[in-house]
Amino acid sequence: MRPDDSVAKAEPEAGDVPGVEVAESEDATAEAPFERDTTAGIHMRLWLAAGDIGQLEKDGTVRIGNDGYGYISHDNVSMHAKRAFQRHGIVVIPTVIAHAKDGNRSELTIKAKFVNIDDPADFIEVEGIGYGVDSSDKGPGKAYSYAMKYIYMKVLMLNSADDVEADDTTHQPAITQQALAQEVAGVKQTKEAWTNALNAALKSVSTLEELNALHKENRKQLNSEELSDVTYHYFIDLIEARRTELSQ
């Protein structure tokens, strides 16, 4: 029979109830929630942020043949910097102030503004240079990340190593207009030399065998799309004329 609900019952101990775990009491000595000093200036905040981060471990490796070395990645630096900045009330506003491209290498100059969020008029600005080598469209992004990583590392006085991004792509300088003009001039000179030599050779052969051999040796150049139609027809007409002449 069900007991009368009006009868007072003793509350069971939590440990006596099946399936109920007793939560451990919080340690009275546990660290109190961090409270930011809203009166601190940007220089003090950056100094405190640097102390929070301390030393960073290398988290990447560059391999060059059988050798290699460790480095600290952009993501690793940014992650620790972000946590420290949020803790001490610092916002970073980066701006690209100069950029250039040299072949497959992008070059950026970044100005990073470190602002005290409790007093936006209190800030410092730091410039950094970044290079990103890439054969596709990732060069500017690599250069941006490279520049920001070094700005963070220098401002926060973080440890560094042989610190380059894991990318062993060789830089390929852009061809200058002068170099391109010289290359075109060289090709033109070579073509003129070939046409003069072939013209003289066709006119000097004395047998059909020599003519046919000369024609065969130069067939590739004669059929090249770079050869003008006028030059092509000139040589074809000359070969046929010499073939008729030597057949008589």
ZIWO-V426097 format. One record per pair of residues at least 12 apart in sequence whose C-alpha atoms are under 10 Angstrom apart, sorted by the first residue. I is the first residue (numbers start at 0). J is the second residue. D is the distance in Angstrom with one decimal. If there is no record, write none. Layout:
# ZIWO-V426097
i:j:d
I:J:D
I:J:D
This chain:
# ZIWO-V426097
i:j:d
33:86:8.2
33:87:9.7
34:86:8.7
34:87:9.0
35:85:9.8
35:86:7.1
35:87:5.9
35:88:7.4
36:87:7.8
36:88:8.9
36:117:9.6
37:87:8.6
37:88:8.1
37:115:9.1
37:116:8.8
37:117:6.2
37:118:8.7
38:115:9.8
38:117:7.8
38:118:8.7
39:87:9.0
39:88:9.6
39:115:8.6
39:117:8.8
39:118:9.4
40:114:9.5
40:115:6.9
40:116:9.9
40:117:9.0
40:118:8.2
40:121:6.9
40:122:8.4
41:87:9.2
41:88:8.9
41:89:7.5
41:113:7.5
41:114:6.8
41:115:5.4
41:116:9.0
41:117:9.6
41:118:8.9
41:119:9.6
41:120:9.9
41:121:6.3
41:122:6.0
41:123:7.5
42:113:9.5
42:114:10.0
42:115:9.1
42:121:9.2
42:122:8.4
42:123:8.2
42:154:10.0
43:87:9.3
44:83:9.2
44:84:8.2
44:86:9.3
44:87:5.8
44:88:7.5
44:89:7.3
44:114:9.9
44:115:8.0
45:80:10.0
45:83:8.7
45:84:7.9
45:87:7.9
45:88:9.5
45:89:7.9
45:113:8.7
45:115:9.6
45:154:7.7
45:155:6.7
45:156:9.8
46:87:9.8
46:154:8.9
46:155:7.1
46:156:9.0
47:83:8.3
47:84:9.4
47:86:9.5
47:87:7.5
47:155:9.2
48:79:9.4
48:80:7.6
48:81:9.5
48:82:8.7
48:83:4.9
48:84:6.4
48:85:9.2
48:86:7.8
48:87:6.6
48:88:9.6
48:89:9.1
48:155:7.2
49:79:9.7
49:80:8.3
49:83:7.6
49:84:9.4
49:151:9.7
49:152:9.3
49:154:8.3
49:155:4.8
49:156:6.7
49:157:7.4
50:83:9.0
50:155:8.4
50:156:9.3
50:157:9.6
51:79:8.9
51:80:9.3
51:82:9.1
51:83:6.5
51:84:9.8
51:86:9.3
51:87:9.8
51:155:9.9
52:76:9.4
52:79:6.4
52:80:7.4
52:82:8.8
52:83:6.9
52:155:8.5
52:156:9.8
52:157:8.1
53:79:9.6
53:155:9.1
53:156:8.9
53:157:7.1
53:158:8.5
54:156:9.4
54:157:6.5
54:158:6.2
54:159:9.3
55:71:7.5
55:75:8.2
55:76:7.8
55:79:8.7
55:157:7.2
55:158:6.6
55:159:8.4
56:69:9.4
56:70:8.5
56:71:6.9
56:72:9.6
56:75:8.8
56:76:9.8
56:158:8.8
56:159:9.3
56:160:9.9
57:69:5.8
57:70:5.0
57:71:4.5
57:72:7.5
57:75:8.7
57:158:9.6
57:159:8.6
57:160:8.0
57:162:9.3
58:70:6.4
58:71:5.6
58:72:6.4
58:73:9.9
58:74:9.6
58:75:7.5
59:71:6.2
59:72:6.3
59:75:9.6
59:162:9.7
59:163:9.8
59:164:8.5
59:165:7.3
60:72:9.3
60:162:9.9
60:163:9.6
60:164:9.0
60:165:6.9
61:161:9.6
61:162:9.6
61:163:8.3
61:164:7.9
61:165:5.3
61:166:7.5
61:167:7.8
62:165:8.2
62:166:9.2
62:167:8.3
63:167:7.8
68:160:8.7
68:161:7.2
68:162:9.0
68:163:9.8
69:160:7.2
69:161:7.0
69:162:7.7
69:163:9.1
69:164:10.0
69:165:9.4
70:159:7.6
70:160:5.8
70:161:6.1
70:162:5.0
70:163:6.6
70:164:7.5
70:165:8.2
71:148:9.3
71:152:10.0
71:158:8.9
71:159:7.0
71:160:7.2
71:161:8.7
71:162:6.4
71:163:8.1
71:164:8.3
71:165:9.8
72:144:9.6
72:145:9.2
72:148:8.1
72:162:8.2
72:163:8.2
72:164:6.7
72:165:8.3
73:141:9.6
73:144:6.4
73:145:6.9
73:146:9.4
73:147:8.0
73:148:5.4
73:149:8.6
73:151:9.6
73:152:9.8
73:162:10.0
73:163:9.6
73:164:7.9
74:144:8.8
74:148:8.4
75:148:9.2
76:147:9.4
76:148:6.4
76:149:9.0
76:151:7.3
76:152:7.4
76:157:8.8
77:144:9.3
77:147:8.4
77:148:7.0
77:151:7.7
77:152:9.4
79:151:9.9
80:148:9.6
80:151:7.1
80:152:8.9
80:155:8.3
81:151:9.9
84:113:9.4
84:114:9.9
84:115:9.7
85:116:9.7
87:115:8.7
87:116:9.1
88:114:8.4
88:115:6.2
88:116:5.5
88:117:7.2
88:118:9.8
89:112:9.9
89:113:6.5
89:114:5.6
89:115:5.1
89:116:5.8
89:117:8.7
89:119:9.6
89:122:9.2
90:111:10.0
90:112:8.1
90:113:5.9
90:114:5.2
90:115:6.8
90:116:6.5
90:119:9.4
90:122:9.5
91:111:6.4
91:112:5.5
91:113:4.7
91:114:6.3
91:115:9.2
91:116:9.9
91:122:9.6
91:123:9.9
91:124:9.5
91:151:10.0
92:110:8.3
92:111:5.6
92:112:5.0
92:113:6.7
92:114:7.8
92:124:9.3
93:109:6.5
93:110:5.6
93:111:4.1
93:112:6.1
93:113:8.7
93:124:9.2
93:125:9.3
93:126:9.2
93:143:9.5
93:147:8.1
94:108:8.5
94:109:5.6
94:110:5.2
94:111:6.3
94:112:8.2
94:126:9.4
94:143:9.8
95:107:6.8
95:108:5.9
95:109:4.6
95:110:6.4
95:111:8.8
95:126:9.5
95:127:9.7
95:128:9.8
95:143:8.3
96:108:5.7
96:109:5.8
96:110:6.6
96:126:9.1
97:109:7.3
97:110:9.4
97:128:9.3
98:128:9.6
98:129:9.5
98:130:9.9
98:139:8.6
98:142:9.6
99:130:9.7
99:139:9.2
100:130:9.5
100:131:9.6
100:132:9.8
100:138:8.9
100:139:8.8
100:172:9.4
100:173:8.5
101:132:9.5
101:170:8.8
101:171:7.9
101:172:5.7
101:173:5.3
101:174:8.9
101:175:9.8
102:132:9.0
102:133:9.4
102:134:8.8
102:170:7.7
102:171:5.7
102:172:4.8
102:173:3.9
102:174:7.5
102:175:9.8
103:131:8.3
103:132:5.7
103:133:5.6
103:134:5.4
103:135:7.9
103:136:9.2
103:137:9.9
103:138:7.4
103:168:9.3
103:169:8.9
103:170:6.5
103:171:6.0
103:172:7.2
103:173:7.6
104:130:6.7
104:131:5.5
104:132:4.3
104:133:6.4
104:134:8.2
104:137:9.9
104:138:6.4
104:139:8.4
104:141:9.7
104:142:8.7
104:168:9.7
104:169:9.3
104:170:6.4
104:171:7.5
104:172:7.8
104:173:8.9
105:129:8.1
105:130:5.6
105:131:5.1
105:132:6.4
105:133:8.1
105:136:9.6
105:137:9.0
105:138:5.3
105:139:5.5
105:140:8.8
105:141:8.2
105:142:6.3
105:143:9.3
106:128:7.4
106:129:5.8
106:130:4.7
106:131:6.6
106:132:8.9
106:138:8.3
106:139:7.2
106:141:9.4
106:142:6.2
106:143:8.6
106:146:9.5
107:127:8.3
107:128:5.8
107:129:5.3
107:130:6.6
107:131:8.6
107:138:9.9
107:139:7.3
107:140:9.5
107:141:9.6
107:142:6.0
107:143:6.6
107:144:9.9
107:145:9.3
107:146:7.6
108:126:6.9
108:127:5.7
108:128:4.5
108:129:6.4
108:130:9.1
108:142:8.8
108:143:8.2
108:146:7.4
108:147:9.8
109:125:8.2
109:126:5.5
109:127:5.2
109:128:6.2
109:129:7.8
109:142:9.5
109:143:7.4
109:144:9.9
109:146:6.6
109:147:7.4
109:150:8.9
110:124:6.5
110:125:5.6
110:126:4.3
110:127:6.5
110:128:9.0
110:146:9.3
110:147:9.0
110:150:9.0
111:123:8.3
111:124:5.5
111:125:5.3
111:126:6.2
111:127:7.9
111:146:9.6
111:147:7.8
111:150:7.7
111:151:9.2
112:124:4.4
112:125:6.6
112:126:8.8
113:125:8.1
113:154:9.8
125:147:10.0
125:150:7.1
125:151:9.5
125:153:9.6
125:154:8.1
126:146:8.5
126:147:9.1
126:149:9.8
126:150:7.2
127:143:9.4
127:145:8.9
127:146:5.3
127:147:7.0
127:148:9.1
127:149:7.0
127:150:5.8
127:151:9.6
127:153:9.7
128:142:7.9
128:143:8.4
128:145:7.8
128:146:5.1
128:147:8.4
128:149:8.4
128:150:8.7
129:141:7.9
129:142:4.4
129:143:6.0
129:144:7.5
129:145:5.1
129:146:4.1
129:147:7.8
129:148:9.1
129:149:8.4
129:150:9.8
130:142:4.3
130:143:7.8
130:144:9.0
130:145:6.7
130:146:7.5
130:164:10.0
131:143:7.9
131:144:8.7
131:145:7.4
131:146:9.5
131:164:8.9
131:166:9.1
131:168:9.6
131:170:9.5
132:164:9.9
132:166:7.8
132:167:8.6
132:168:6.4
132:169:7.6
132:170:6.4
132:171:8.8
133:166:8.6
133:167:9.8
133:168:7.0
133:169:9.0
133:170:8.5
133:171:9.8
134:168:8.5
134:169:9.9
134:170:9.5
134:171:9.4
141:164:8.5
141:166:9.8
142:164:10.0
144:164:9.4
145:162:9.8
145:163:8.2
145:164:7.5
149:162:9.3
190:220:9.5
190:225:9.7
190:226:8.8
193:217:9.6
193:220:9.1
194:220:9.7
194:221:9.7
194:230:8.4
194:234:9.0
197:213:8.3
197:214:9.3
197:217:8.2
197:234:8.6
198:233:9.5
198:234:7.6
198:237:8.5
198:238:9.7
200:213:7.9
201:213:7.5
201:214:8.6
201:234:8.7
201:237:7.6
201:238:7.0
201:241:7.5
201:242:9.9
202:237:8.3
202:238:8.9
202:240:10.0
202:241:7.5
203:241:9.6
204:241:8.6
204:245:9.1
205:241:9.2
205:244:9.8
205:245:7.2
206:241:9.3
206:242:8.7
206:244:9.7
206:245:6.2
206:246:8.5
207:241:8.4
207:242:6.5
207:243:9.3
207:244:9.3
207:245:6.1
207:246:7.2
208:242:9.9
208:245:9.8
210:238:7.6
210:239:9.8
210:241:7.9
210:242:7.3
210:245:8.9
211:238:8.8
211:242:8.6
213:238:9.5
214:234:9.5
214:235:9.2
214:238:7.7
221:234:8.1
221:235:8.6
